[in-house]
Amino acid sequence: MKVVVIGGGAVGAATALFLKRQGGAAVQVQVVEPDPGLTLASSARSAASVRQQFSNAVNVAMSRFGFELLSRPAEWLAIDDGTRAQAPDLGLVRSGYLFLATSAAGARVLADNQAVQRAAGAQVQALTPTEVAARWPWLHTADLQAACVGLDGEGWFDGEAFARALAATARALGAQWLRGRVVGARRDGARLRALQLADGTRLAADAVVLAAGAWSGAVGRALGLDVPVHARKRTVFVLRCPTAIPGPTPLVVDPSGVWWRSEGAGFIAGWSPAEGDADPDDLPLDQPAMEQFEAHVWPALAARVPTFEALRVQRAWDGYYEVHPADHNALIGPHPDCPNLLLACGFSGHGLQHAPAAGRGVAEWLLDGRYTSIDLAELGAERLRSGRRFVEQAII
Ligand SMILES: Cc1cc2nc3c(=O)[nH]c(=O)nc-3n(C[C@H](O)[C@H](O)[C@H](O)COP(=O)(O)OP(=O)(O)OC[C@H]3O[C@@H](n4cnc5c(N)ncnc54)[C@H](O)[C@@H]3O)c2cc1C
């Protein structure tokens, strides 16, 4: 079988890795990527954090598998160069997410989520405001109703190193990387037969995997298919605070929509605006939305951590969330109008941690015709036609 993967970020690389790991020589894998330095890829511009605190058991399971690779790179991502196995340094920092609730409704959501998380094997702890204040005395807790912290399987890492390690492992197993941009396709009825690259190259394929992140909607159009995944710009602020707070802190998710965590000796923070769709071609990166800091991020941080009154922005970066607006969760599986186009896109802000589970699932589907590890059917792309929504309360 010949599989062409569109996009060489973490999701495309993980797909190539598991296709080769599970399919061996029986599957030929080519990954098409126009930007081998991943300069614009979300995989190199994310906050690179991993959590188990989702409300949907499928998302919890996917994160748990992501953490398995992150915490045991020697098992999954070591490359044997003939002398010794090289395991990549992924810079994993183990530290829980701390979700805060300031309303009765928010507290109920946290409690409901904990039941799902525990049933899926995640270790989480519900905390009263008094317990939060005792553990993190620098947090303002007077308005809190409830909180939940992850006890294991959460933290942050070097996202670009992770994407590169997935790609290097896939290449070591025999996957081939091609520098190029997919601009069209030859169809035979509903099925794709070959992909057209910008330089004129044609790549025949038995199956195609669309893992082009925030560009997936645009690539879908080039293939003649509707793939409702849109680029939305997100800015991450790198902060210094003159007064030290003992770290690593948890990754705090405030009900205001602002999140922050330790990053080395300082902090990073971000906020999710509810802006409309954007065309990545009309929305250049490297122009971070600095105005968001004064208007949204800083007021929320200073209210939650009084010491943060004195925060300074050192720098900021931006990247694209790849958003499937109907429910902000990934589309994984065959496109309803094209049975040999497998979607693996639309992950919003949790695609890096879900890349291994998505890649393994796509490989299982292509090689075995069904999911044999985590059942990803609930994320199926048939919901483009049925209108079914994947329900997840914990979107950041
Ligand atoms: C600010 C920010 C914070 C985030 N924080 C987190 C987090 O804490 N945890 C988490 O898990 N996730 C996080 N994410 C989300 C995560 O980064 C993405 O979901 C994930 O990296 C997506 O990986 P990908 O491989 O699908 O996409 P990408 O890494 O974007 O890769 C897609 C690739 O497709 C290529 N491509 C584009 N067009 C074409 C074409 N025509 N032909 C061939 N290739 C093409 C691109 O060059 C690109 O390299 C964050 C994202 C952002 C922007």
Ligand as a Chemical Component Dictionary entry (heavy atoms), coordinates in Angstrom:
data_LIG
# 
_chem_comp.id                   LIG 
_chem_comp.type                 NON-POLYMER 
_chem_comp.pdbx_formal_charge   0 
_chem_comp.three_letter_code    LIG 
# 
loop_
_chem_comp_atom.comp_id 
_chem_comp_atom.atom_id 
_chem_comp_atom.alt_atom_id 
_chem_comp_atom.type_symbol 
_chem_comp_atom.charge 
_chem_comp_atom.model_Cartn_x 
_chem_comp_atom.model_Cartn_y 
_chem_comp_atom.model_Cartn_z 
_chem_comp_atom.pdbx_ordinal 
LIG C1  C1  C 0 -0.286 29.231 20.459 1  
LIG C2  C2  C 0 -0.604 27.756 20.421 2  
LIG C3  C3  C 0 -0.594 27.038 21.606 3  
LIG C4  C4  C 0 -0.841 25.660 21.580 4  
LIG N1  N1  N 0 -0.718 24.944 22.738 5  
LIG C5  C5  C 0 -0.860 23.603 22.705 6  
LIG C6  C6  C 0 -0.616 22.834 23.869 7  
LIG O1  O1  O 0 -0.275 23.373 24.919 8  
LIG N2  N2  N 0 -0.760 21.487 23.783 9  
LIG C7  C7  C 0 -1.139 20.870 22.622 10 
LIG O2  O2  O 0 -1.275 19.658 22.622 11 
LIG N3  N3  N 0 -1.370 21.578 21.494 12 
LIG C8  C8  C 0 -1.235 22.920 21.509 13 
LIG N4  N4  N 0 -1.460 23.657 20.379 14 
LIG C9  C9  C 0 -1.994 22.986 19.190 15 
LIG C10 C10 C 0 -0.938 22.211 18.478 16 
LIG O3  O3  O 0 0.211  23.022 18.295 17 
LIG C11 C11 C 0 -1.467 21.749 17.126 18 
LIG O4  O4  O 0 -2.747 21.185 17.254 19 
LIG C12 C12 C 0 -0.530 20.689 16.522 20 
LIG O5  O5  O 0 0.781  21.153 16.549 21 
LIG C13 C13 C 0 -0.973 20.394 15.115 22 
LIG O6  O6  O 0 0.010  19.599 14.500 23 
LIG P1  P1  P 0 -0.128 19.336 12.964 24 
LIG O7  O7  O 0 0.977  18.470 12.572 25 
LIG O8  O8  O 0 -1.507 18.910 12.649 26 
LIG O9  O9  O 0 -0.017 20.811 12.307 27 
LIG P2  P2  P 0 1.306  21.665 12.013 28 
LIG O10 O10 O 0 2.333  21.476 13.028 29 
LIG O11 O11 O 0 0.830  23.072 11.745 30 
LIG O12 O12 O 0 1.833  21.027 10.668 31 
LIG C14 C14 C 0 1.085  21.134 9.467  32 
LIG C15 C15 C 0 2.066  21.180 8.333  33 
LIG O13 O13 O 0 1.331  21.151 7.107  34 
LIG C16 C16 C 0 2.147  21.815 6.163  35 
LIG N5  N5  N 0 1.369  22.213 4.986  36 
LIG C17 C17 C 0 0.608  23.320 4.836  37 
LIG N6  N6  N 0 0.112  23.357 3.581  38 
LIG C18 C18 C 0 0.593  22.266 2.926  39 
LIG C19 C19 C 0 0.429  21.787 1.594  40 
LIG N7  N7  N 0 -0.326 22.420 0.684  41 
LIG N8  N8  N 0 1.065  20.642 1.269  42 
LIG C20 C20 C 0 1.818  19.961 2.187  43 
LIG N9  N9  N 0 1.982  20.387 3.459  44 
LIG C21 C21 C 0 1.375  21.524 3.832  45 
LIG C22 C22 C 0 2.654  23.028 6.934  46 
LIG O14 O14 O 0 3.839  23.553 6.328  47 
LIG C23 C23 C 0 2.883  22.463 8.315  48 
LIG O15 O15 O 0 4.254  22.195 8.559  49 
LIG C24 C24 C 0 -1.190 25.017 20.361 50 
LIG C25 C25 C 0 -1.218 25.758 19.173 51 
LIG C26 C26 C 0 -0.911 27.113 19.193 52 
LIG C27 C27 C 0 -0.922 27.886 17.922 53 
# 
loop_
_chem_comp_bond.comp_id 
_chem_comp_bond.atom_id_1 
_chem_comp_bond.atom_id_2 
_chem_comp_bond.value_order 
_chem_comp_bond.pdbx_ordinal 
LIG C1  C2  SING 1  
LIG C2  C3  SING 2  
LIG C2  C26 DOUB 3  
LIG C3  C4  DOUB 4  
LIG C4  N1  SING 5  
LIG C4  C24 SING 6  
LIG N1  C5  DOUB 7  
LIG C5  C6  SING 8  
LIG C5  C8  SING 9  
LIG C6  O1  DOUB 10 
LIG C6  N2  SING 11 
LIG N2  C7  SING 12 
LIG C7  O2  DOUB 13 
LIG C7  N3  SING 14 
LIG N3  C8  DOUB 15 
LIG C8  N4  SING 16 
LIG N4  C9  SING 17 
LIG N4  C24 SING 18 
LIG C9  C10 SING 19 
LIG C10 O3  SING 20 
LIG C10 C11 SING 21 
LIG C11 O4  SING 22 
LIG C11 C12 SING 23 
LIG C12 O5  SING 24 
LIG C12 C13 SING 25 
LIG C13 O6  SING 26 
LIG O6  P1  SING 27 
LIG P1  O7  DOUB 28 
LIG P1  O8  SING 29 
LIG P1  O9  SING 30 
LIG O9  P2  SING 31 
LIG P2  O10 DOUB 32 
LIG P2  O11 SING 33 
LIG P2  O12 SING 34 
LIG O12 C14 SING 35 
LIG C14 C15 SING 36 
LIG C15 O13 SING 37 
LIG C15 C23 SING 38 
LIG O13 C16 SING 39 
LIG C16 N5  SING 40 
LIG C16 C22 SING 41 
LIG N5  C17 SING 42 
LIG N5  C21 SING 43 
LIG C17 N6  DOUB 44 
LIG N6  C18 SING 45 
LIG C18 C19 SING 46 
LIG C18 C21 DOUB 47 
LIG C19 N7  SING 48 
LIG C19 N8  DOUB 49 
LIG N8  C20 SING 50 
LIG C20 N9  DOUB 51 
LIG N9  C21 SING 52 
LIG C22 O14 SING 53 
LIG C22 C23 SING 54 
LIG C23 O15 SING 55 
LIG C24 C25 DOUB 56 
LIG C25 C26 SING 57 
LIG C26 C27 SING 58 
# 
